[in-house]
Amino acid sequence: MSKLDKEPIRGLDDKETALLIDALTALRAERGKAWNIACDIAQVANKRPPELKRYGIDEITRLARRLGARKTHWLD
């Protein structure tokens, strides 16, 4: 775990934090859809699915947790 993972994000009020969490939730959903589509295309082409890492989903999840986002199915 890096130093950034341990430090809270400072300087945001409650409304800004809530807005950022909502934005991260929406971004995570869109990235998840894109990854699912890429996996479907790879399957049809009989190729390997793309790595999840390329879609930045882990980074989105970590940032949401640092902001105090409640656990959802994608944060578990």
C-alpha positions as CSV (number, residue, x, y, z in Angstrom):
1,M,0.0,0.0,0.0
2,S,1.4,3.4,-1.0
3,K,1.4,6.5,1.1
4,L,-1.4,7.9,-0.9
5,D,-3.7,5.0,-0.1
6,K,-3.3,5.8,3.6
7,E,-3.8,9.6,3.5
8,P,-7.3,11.0,3.5
9,I,-8.3,13.5,0.8
10,R,-8.5,16.9,2.4
11,G,-10.0,20.2,1.5
12,L,-13.4,19.0,0.2
13,D,-16.6,19.9,1.9
14,D,-19.4,17.3,2.3
15,K,-21.2,18.4,-0.9
16,E,-18.0,18.2,-2.9
17,T,-17.2,14.8,-1.5
18,A,-20.7,13.5,-2.3
19,L,-20.5,14.9,-5.9
20,L,-17.1,13.3,-6.4
21,I,-18.3,10.0,-5.1
22,D,-21.3,10.2,-7.5
23,A,-19.0,11.0,-10.3
24,L,-16.7,8.0,-9.5
25,T,-19.7,5.7,-9.3
26,A,-20.8,6.8,-12.7
27,L,-17.3,6.5,-14.1
28,R,-17.0,3.0,-12.6
29,A,-20.3,2.0,-14.2
30,E,-19.1,3.3,-17.7
31,R,-15.7,1.7,-17.4
32,G,-17.4,-1.6,-16.4
33,K,-19.7,-1.5,-19.4
34,A,-16.7,-0.8,-21.7
35,W,-14.8,-3.7,-20.3
36,N,-17.8,-6.0,-20.6
37,I,-18.3,-5.0,-24.3
38,A,-14.6,-5.5,-24.9
39,C,-14.8,-9.0,-23.3
40,D,-17.8,-9.9,-25.5
41,I,-16.0,-8.7,-28.6
42,A,-12.9,-10.8,-27.6
43,Q,-15.1,-13.8,-27.0
44,V,-16.7,-13.5,-30.4
45,A,-13.3,-13.1,-32.0
46,N,-12.0,-16.1,-30.0
47,K,-9.4,-13.9,-28.4
48,R,-8.3,-13.3,-24.8
49,P,-10.4,-10.8,-22.9
50,P,-8.6,-7.5,-22.1
51,E,-7.1,-7.0,-18.7
52,L,-9.3,-5.2,-16.2
53,K,-6.3,-3.1,-15.2
54,R,-6.5,-1.3,-18.6
55,Y,-9.8,0.2,-17.6
56,G,-8.6,1.8,-14.3
57,I,-11.4,0.2,-12.2
58,D,-9.1,-0.6,-9.3
59,E,-8.0,3.0,-9.1
60,I,-11.5,4.3,-9.2
61,T,-12.5,1.9,-6.3
62,R,-9.5,2.9,-4.2
63,L,-10.3,6.6,-4.6
64,A,-13.9,6.1,-3.8
65,R,-12.9,4.3,-0.6
66,R,-10.6,7.1,0.4
67,L,-13.5,9.5,0.0
68,G,-15.6,7.3,2.4
69,A,-17.9,5.9,-0.2
70,R,-20.2,3.3,1.2
71,K,-19.6,-0.2,0.0
72,T,-21.5,-1.2,-3.1
73,H,-21.3,-4.3,-5.2
74,W,-18.3,-2.8,-7.0
75,L,-16.5,-1.7,-3.9
76,D,-16.7,-5.1,-2.2
